[in-house]
Structures are given as structure tokens and as C-alpha cells.
């Protein structure tokens, strides 16, 4: 297949669904976690769960970087935005996520803070060049996909001598989150979350490759199939996972071979390794403190680190009461299980990050209305 519409062919999807139904053992259930929020949206948008047999169940994972950022880090960004002479830049999804006092970056902007949405790290650099008398802070978030552009911006800032540019780094790592889920009490001890396999993320894997997932296949005996974001990609990945479970195999397979290799993008990984290093620990919404799960700027580039330039608060306030975003990110609950979903919590009045982000599970369920059918 060469064109996008071929990856959305309804007839092929129906044939794949029939094949999955024929191959799935009616005497057992299959619980497959789609880690990435892009897959969650594809599943909801195209109604893929409606095509699957009842015993093949999808479990939402924590693969939304906006969703997993804890409230304390957002509060810290708000604190930075309120410092004299600061222009805070970030991607659009972060603007509407509520902080601990129900204040978002968008509300802080309305109150007078200079907060700007950018489409790339280069936009933030241009702002720094255009405003030499101001301090421009880029609020960096994301998994391995968005980390290389941040590294490029830091190197460019050094090359251009931009002393007024810094980064508030919140880049997190996919493999650490998968490990945390597999080691969680719900999966390992209580058994309240059953996981038979993973649909591996697409864009992340173009950077890190398929090799990092081999650990989960070997250590935890969980099959992983890396899949693209189109509906037929997801359906094919489900079929491949069902086949592995049936055969008792636990391997890493690459459905998204048109973009992902075993070793990923070596140039991008080398750039990230030059600029960043591992944090010993980092808090995730829903997952708690996860060791070696995030990046910080190396000492060599420390002058571009906002946390070194300012004494940024390191508080850890609790999530909004009654909001089940944390449980949804762990796969313990689905969006419709939250009492706030669709009542108090809507895209116009989000109570948690899962309803805000373009990759959030709650936003996907609301936008495509699957919960209304239930």
C-alpha cells in the first residue's frame, strides 16, 4: 500500500476483523494495551473495537505526554511564566491543562503572563532572537519523538549565543513507563489489570527503534507489535498479537516496517545523548515516581536549563479529587468509568489532562462518542 486511503479501506478492515474473529480462541480473553494515545484515537475514531470479537479487549495505556505530566510540573511552568521579563512558550495542548488551583496556562495568559503557543522549538528560538531583553523559556514535554527537536534548539541557542533562551525540560521515556505498568500491583500482584501484549508506539519507535522492547518480551514474556497509526495498522497489529498469544510466543514484531527499524534513528539518538542525561527519578501522573524515566539537560549545556537558571518549585500536589485520569493512564479504568466524565468534565471544562490532550483517552471517547453507544 502506498497511499493513506489504502490504510483506511473498509473492506480490508472487515476481512481483517473476520480473520481475527476466526483466529481468536473463544475459550479465552485477550487483553491488549495500546500504549500510545495516537492508537487510542485511531481505535475510537474508526470504531475498531466494534469490529473486534468480544473476547479481544483493548486497554488504554499512558502514551500521552500531556496526560502523564504531573500537576506539580505544570505548577512549576506557571511559576516560571509569572517571573518578571519571562516569555513562556509551549505546544498548544499544554495551554488548557488545569494546575493544582484550577489555573491553566491559558488562564494565566489572560491574567497577564506572557505565554505563547509555538509549533516548533525553532519558533521559540526566533522569539528569543526577537526579544533580547526578555528571557524566553521553552516548556518542553514529550516522549522520545519530540526530544531531538529540543536538543537541536539547545545546540542552536549555543551556536547563536542566545543567553536569553532556556528549556524547562519534561521529556519522558517510553520503556520506563511500560516497565512501571508491568511491575505495578494491579498487573503483577492483584491481577486487576490483565495484559497479554502491547501495541508498541509508532512515532517513538521511529526514533528508538524496536530493540528496546525486546526486554519486555524476554523478561516479562509479553509480546509487542509496533504499529502505525492508521486503522489497518492497528487491526493488523491486533491480529499479530492474537497469533503470538495463541502460539505461546513473546516476541517483538514490527508491523510499521515502512518507518521503523530495529535500531531506529541513530543520528537523532546521538544528538539526544549529547545534550541530555537520565534523571534518577521523575513523577508521572498515574504512575507515581518512576526511576530513570525522564531526561535532564547535561551540565555542558546547563546555562540553557531553566531549572538551573531559576529556583523552580518542586512541589507534588495531588490530582483533582474524583478525577480518574491516573487510573485511566494505568489501564485500571476506562473514561466512562469516571463519575466526572461528560458531566463536570468536558473538553470545554476539563478537570484532568486526559480530557485536554489531542492524544488523551477521555478526549478520544468524548470526541468520537463511543461512550454514547454504550
N, C-alpha and C positions, 0 to 999 in steps of 0.2 A: 504494500500500500504506500502511496506517495502523498496523498492529499488528506487534509483534515476531515472532509466529509466522509472519506472511506473508513475512518476510525469511528464514525458515528452511524454506520449503516445499520438500520433497524433489523433487516433480515438476517444479517450475520450475527447480530446480538441475540436474536431469537434462537438461532442454531446453536450458539454457544450456551445459552441458557438450557436448551434441551440436552446438550451434551453433559453439562454439569449435573442436571437432574438425573440423567441415566447413570452417571459415574458415582454420584454420592450414595454412600451406603445408607439405606433407610433405617438401619438399626442403630445409627449413631448420629451425634450432632457435631458440626464443625463450627468452631468459633475462631474467626479470622480478624485480626486487628489491622485496620488501615491506619498506619502511623501518621500519615501526612494529611493536613487539613485540605489540601487540594484534592485528594482522593475522596475525602468526606463530602466535599461539594459536588464532585462528579457523581458520586453514588446517589445523592439527594436530587440533583438536577435532572438526571436521566432516569430516575426511578429504578435503579439497578436492583435494589433489594426486592422489588416486586417481581423481578424476573428469576430470582433465585429460589430454590426449593426451601421449604420452611426450616429444614434442619441445617441449612448453611446460613450462619448468622454473622453479621458484621459488627465489630466492636470498634468504637471511635477511640483514637489514641491522642497523645499530647503533641501532635506535629503542627502546632500553630504557634509561631514565635511570639505573637502578640498576646495570645491567651496564657502562655506559661510564664510570662514576666510577672513576678510578684508585685503586690501593691507598693511595697517599700521602695522598689527601684523606680516606679512611676512617681512616687512622692519625692524621691531624690531629684528626678528630672524637673519636677515642678519647682523645687527649691533652687535649682540652677537657673531656671528661667526667670526667677524673681531677683536674681543678683543684679546689681547696677551695671548697666552697659552691656548686658548679655543678649545675644540673639540665639535662641534655641531652635534648631532645625531637626525635623524628623520626618519619617514617612507618614502618609495620611492615616493609616489605620490606628496609629497610636494617639491621635488627637482626641478621640472620643472615649477612650477607656477611663472609667472613673477611678480616682485615687481613694485614699482612706477616708477623706471627708467629702466624698461625692463630687470632688472638683476634678475635672479633666483638663488636659492641656488647652482644649478649645475654650473652656470657661475661663481659664487663667489668661488666655489671649484677650478675651472680652473684657477682663478686668484690668488690662493694660500691659501685660507682659508681652514682649516681642517674640512670638512663637510663629514659625513659618513651616509650611509643608514643602518638602522637596521631593523630587522624583529620583534623584541620584545623589551620591556623595559629591559628585562634581558640582552640583548646584550649591551645596554648602560651601565648597571651596571658592566659588565665584562670589558668594556673599561676603566671605572673609576678605577677598581682594577688594571688593567694592566698598567695604566698611572698615578701613584700617584702624579707626578709632574705637571700634566695638570688639568685644570678644564673641566669636561665633562658636557655639558648641553643637556638635552633631550627636544627637541621641541615637546611637547605633543599636539596632536589635536584629535578630535573625539567626537562623541556623547556618550551616556551612555554606549555603548558597550565597548569602549576602555578605559574608566575611571578606572575601577577596576584594570587593569594591571599597570596603572600609580601609583595608590595607593599602590599596592604591592611593586613596585620598590622603592618608598619613604620609606616605612617601612623597606625594606631590606637594603637600604642605611644607615638608622639609626642603624639597628642591626649590620651591618658590620663596622660601624664607618667610612663611606666614606665621608669625609669632602670635597672632590673634586667633588661631584655629586650634580647637581641641575636640576630642571624642569622648563621650560618655559611653563606655563600651559595655554592651549587654549581649554579646554573641554567645550562643549556647550550642552544645554538641549533641547530635542525634544518638550515637551509640550509647552514651552515658544514660540518656533517658530510657532507652529500651532496657538497659541493664536494671535500672531502678524499678521499672514496671515488673520485670521478671522476678526480681528479688522482693517485691512488695508482699506484705502479709496476705492481701486479697488473692494473689496468684499462688504464692508458694505455701502458705500455711492454712489459710481459711478456705481457699478454693472458691471464693465468691465470684472471682473472675477467671473463667476458663479461657485459655489461649492455646489454640492448636497451630497457629502460624501467623506470619506477618506479611502484609503487603508493604514492601520497602519503598521509601520516598523516591521520587523521580529526580527533581532538580538537585537535591542534596547529593544524590548518588552520582550525578554528572561531575561533581567536584571530588568527592572522596572515593568514588568507585564502589564496586561490590565487595571488595576484600574485607572491610571492617565488619560486615555482617556474618562472616564465616565463623566468628567467635560464638555467636548466638546459636548457630546451627550445631556446632560441636559441643559447646559447654552446656547448653540448655535443651538440646535436642528439639529445636523449633525450626521448621522450615521457613525460609524467607524468599519471596519472589519480588524482585524490584519491578515496578510497573510504571508506565507513563500515565498521564492524567486523562486521557481520552476514555470514553466508556468501554470501548472494546479492549483497551489495555487492561482495565480493571477486571472485566469479565474473563479475559484470558488468564490473568494472574490468579483469579479465584479457581479456575479450572486446574491450573498447575499446582496450586496448594492442595486442592482436594486429592489430586493424584498422588502427591507426596505423602499425605496423611494415610491414604489407603494402602500405600506400599510400605509404610513404616519408615520412610526416608526423612532425613532432615538436612537439606542442602540449601545452598544459595543459588537460585536460578535468576536469570536476567531476561525478563520479558521486554524490557526497554533497551534492547541492544542497539537500537538506532542512535542512542545518545549516551549510553553508559558503558564503560569498560571496567575491567577488574581493578585497575589501578587509578582510574579517574583522571583528573586534570593535574598533571604533575607540576606544571608551571604555577597554577593557582595555589596548590598546596605548599609549594616552596615559598611563595610570596607571603602566605599566611604565617608560615613557620618563622619567617624573617622578622615579622612585625609583632606577632602575638606569642604568648605563652599560656600554659594552663593555670587557672585558678585552683587552689586546693579544694575549694568548695563554693557552691553557689546555690541560692534558693530558687526553686521553681514553684510556681503556683500549682497546687495539687499534688506535687511530688515531694515537697519539702526540700531540705538541704541535700544536694546531690554532689558527692565528691568528684573532683576533676571533670566537671561537666560544662565549664564555661571558659572563656578566654579573657585575658587582660593584656594591655599594651606592655611590651618589653621596656626595660629600663633605658635601652638605647634610644627609644622614641618617647620616653617619659614626658618630655615637655609638651607633647600633644595629648596627654591623658588628663581629662577633666577631673578625675578623682585625685590626681596629684596636684593639680593647679588650685583646687578648692578643697576645703574640708567637707566633702559631701556627706550628708547624713546616711547612716547605715541602719536605719530602723527596719523593723519587721512587723508592721501592723497586720491584724487578722483580716481575712476576706469578709465581705459583706455577709451578715447573718442571713441565713436561709438560701443564699446563692449556692447552687450545687456545681459551680464551674470546676472546682477542684476534683470532685468525684467524676464528672464527665470526662475530664482530661485523663483520668486513670482508667477509664473504661468501666467504672463501677456502675455508673448510671447513664441514661440517655437524656437528651434535653427535655423531653416531655415529662420526665420523672421529677423535674424541678418544679416546686409549687409556684415559683415566680415566673416561669416561662409562659410568655404570651399574655400574662396578666399585668403584673407590675413591670416585668422585664420585657421590653420590646426594642427593636432597633432604634426607635425614637427616644426611648428612655432606658438605656442598657444599665443593668445592675452589675453585670460582670463582663469580663473581656470576651467570653465565648459568644456573646451576642453582638459584639462590635466588629471583630476582625472579619475580613473577607474570607478567612480560612477557618473561622470558628464553627464548631458543630451546631451551636444554637442558632447562629445566623443562617447556616445552611438549612436547618429544619424549618425555620421561620420563612425564609425566602422562597423555598420551593414547596412549602405547605404540606409536607408528607404527614405531619402530625395530625392534620385535619382529617385525613382519611382514616386514621386510627380512631 
